[in-house]
């Protein structure tokens, strides 16, 4: 009979080791010579390799472990300790099988098979900000080729204990005047531990689309002359997916850089077309991380009546 100190479940990132407890009823000769033969994932590593022998099977990504019980009569108990190495992100369960092989009379043992379920318990968060904080140009004399660049930065972290994927959707709104797009994409990328990953256009999954309808997207209301543009209506927004690796440590974060540029002449014309002569534009981009629960944040920018861009 074999049991595990973690039960039939392992919390990814929380359980660093597993103890396998094996009990054998031996009614034969005291020197029956019983050994337990185990076949287990290579993600398990023997804590004390001197007490057992093992052989790796690279093709099957398995390890064969053989542990002797000694020569005690009657009931024999053995505790075998394994360290959990890096669990593959896609692993949902780990199969474990054991067979008891003894000398002498054959036992009526057909072996045992178990499934250890891998569960994830993480707590991701997203923080958004814009950098730099102030943009400025003079209204009325802007050249047609003059642009201002908005740089929105999002940070994804995780309080753990389980690692979390860095799959994040970035949304930013488009502005149109006279069939001309005001917003042009400059850069969208993810950076994780010095490695940059490109992001690409991707439709939002239904779980996020449904959630947006119940979310009030924030913007900075500097005064009553503010008009907000955000992605509460995703039809007027660009959506990019950043799919990197995993955050394995609470001390590591992933950065998402979103840069867009806006033609200042077209922007001035756009503001003049707004009802009630709105003179402040609040521009909001959004970041969504879909985990067990929806995690999101925003980055806000606003252009005031002095043509200063506050972020």
N, C-alpha and C positions, 0 to 999 in steps of 0.2 A: 504494500500500500504506500502511495506517495502523496505528500501534501506540500503546499507552499506557504511560507510565512506571510505572503501578501494576499492569500486567497487566490481567486482566479482572475485577479485584475492587477494591472500595473499602471500607475500614473506616470506618464511620460515626463521626465525631468524631476520628479519627486522621489521615486524609488530608484536608488542608486545600486541596490544589491538585492538578491533573492536567495533565500535559503530553501533548499529542497530537503524535506524530511522523509526518509524511506524506512519502512518497517517491514521485516520479514519474519514470518512464522516458520521456524525450522523444526520439523519433527523427526529429522533423520539423524545421521551420524554427526557427532559434534564437529567433525572436520569435514563438513559438507562442501566447503570451498565456494560459497555463493558470492557472486559478483553482480552488481547492477550495471546494465549496459544502457546508456542514455543517448538519445539523439536529439540535439537541441540547436537552436539558431546560433550562428557565430556571434550574435550580439550579446551572448552570455559568455563570460570568461571566468574560468576557475580562479577562485581567490588563492587557494593553496594547491599548486600544481604537483606538489610532492605526494599528495595522498591519493591521486588518481592518475590514470593515463588518458591521453586524449589524442585524437587525430582529426585534422580538419579536412573537409570535403569541399574544395573550392567550387566545384561544378554545381553542387546543391546548396552552397552557402550554409552548410551545417557543420557541426562539430560532434564527433563521436567520443563519449566520455565513458570510461570503465572504472568503477570504484569497487574495491573488495570490501566485504563485510567482516573479514577476519574469520575466526574459527569458534566463536562462542556458540553454545547450544541454544536451542529453543528460540525465544524471541530476540531478534537482533535489530537494533536501531542505528541509523546512520544519518548524520546531518551534513549536507554538502552545500558549500557556499559559492555563489557566483556573483561576480561584479557585472553590472549592466554597462556595456560600452555604448557608444552613440547609436541610438535607435533610428532606423531609417524613417523619414517622415511619413511615408506611405503605409507603414506597418499598422495594421488594425488588430492583429492577434499573432501570437507566437505559438507554434505547435511544439509540444514536447512529448516524447515517447520513451518508455523505459521497458526493459525486459530483464527478468531475473534468470541468470544462467548459473547452474550449480553442477558440481561433480556428483557422480553416483546416480541414484535413481532420478529419472526425469520428473520434474514437477508439472503439475497441471496449471502452468502459468502461460497465458496467451499474451502477456504484455499489457501495458496500460498506455493510453493516449490522453493528452490533456491539451486544452487551449487556454493560454493566458491572454486575456483581452487587454489591449493597450488603449487607455483613455487619455484625453487631453484636458487639462485644467489650466487655462491661461487667462490673463487679464490685460489685453492690449489697450493702448491709448494713442490718440493723435493730437498733436499740438500744431497750430498754424500761426504764421506771422508773415509780414512783408518786409523786405529789405531792399533798398534803404527806406527811410521813413518819409522823406520829403522829395517831391518833384516840383519843378517850377518852370513856367514859360510865360511870356507876355502875350496876352490875348489880343487878337486883331492884327498882329503883324507876323504871325507864324507862317513859315514857308511850307509849301505843299510836301516837301520831302523831310519835314521835321517830325520826329517821333519821340514819344516818351516810353520808357520800358518799365513794366511792372514785374517785380520779382517776388513771387510767393513761394515760401518754403514751408514744408510740412515735415514733422518729425513723428515717426512711429516707434513706440517703445512697448515694453511688456513687463508687467510685474510678476509674471510667471504663475506657477512653477514650470508649466510645460512650455516648450518653444512655440513660437507663433510664426506663421508664414508672413511674408512681406508683400502680399498681394493687395495692392491699393489702387482704387479708382480715383483719378483726378478729373474734376469737372471745372470748366470755365466758360462764361457766357460770351456770345458773339453779339456785336452791335452792327446794325445795318442802317445805312442812310443812302437813299437814291441808288439802291442795288449795289452799294459798295460796302465791303466788310471793313469795319474800323479796326478790328483786333486781328493781329497776325501772330502766329506762334513762333517763338524764337528757340525755346528749349523746353524739353520735358524729360526728366531722367530720375533714376533712383541711384543712391550711393549707399553701399553697405560695406563697412570696414575697408574703405579705400577702393572698392570695386564698383564701377559705374555700370548700370544696366539701362538700356534704352526702353522707353515706354512706347506703346503703339495704340492706335485707335481701336476701341472695343465697345460694343454696346453694353449697357448696364444690365446685370441680371435682375430678374423680377423682384427678388427680395429687397434690393436697394430701391428700385423704382417705386415699389409699394410704400417703402419707408419714407421716401422723400415727401410724399403727399401728407405725411403726418409730422413733418419737421418744419419749424419756422427758421428759415435761413437768415442768419444775422447780417446786419450791416450797420455802419457807423452813421447815425443821424446827427450831423453837425448842427442842422437847423431845419426849419420847415421847408426849406427850398431843396431838400434832398430827394432825389429819385434813385431807387435801388435797382440794380441789375444783378441777378443771381441765377441759380439753376433750379429754382422751384419748378420751372417749366423746362424739362430737359430737351425739348425740341429745339430750343434756341441755344443749346450748349454743345461744346465739344467734350467728348469723353475719352480719356486715355487710361489704359491699364498698365500698371507697373508690376511686373512679376519677377521678383528676385529670388532670394533664398529664404532662410529661417533666422529668426532671432533666438539664439540659444542661451543667451545670458541677459539678465535684467540690466546689466551695465552697458549693453550694446544697443544702439538705435539705428534706424534707417532714415535717411534724408531723401526728401523728394523736392526737386527743384522745378518750378514752373515759371517760365519767362514768356511774357507776351509784350508786343509793342503796339502802340496806338498812334495813328496819325493825328497830330494836334489840330490841323486845319479841319479835318472831317469831324473830329471830336467837338470842336467849337460849333460847327454847323449842326451836329446832332443835338447838342444841348439847347440850341435856339429853337429846335422843332418840338421840344418837350412842352406839355401843357402847363399852364400856370407859370410859365417862364422859370422852370426849375433851373438852378444854377449850380447844383452840387450833384455829382454822380458818384454813388457808392457802388463800387465794383467788387463783387464777392466771388472768389473761387472756393471750391469745396474738395475735401478728401474723404473717401469712404473706405473703411476696411470691414469686410464681411467675415465675421467669425461666428461663434455661437450666438452672439448678439451683434447688432450693428454698431460700429464705432465710427464716429465722424468728427470733423472739425472744419473751421472756415478760416479764410484769410481775407481781410477787408482792405479796400482802398477807396479813397474819396477825393474828388476834385472840387475845390470850393470856388467861390466867386472871385477870388484873387488869382485863380488859375494855379493854385498850389495843390499838389497831389499829396494827400495824407494817407499813410498806410498803417 
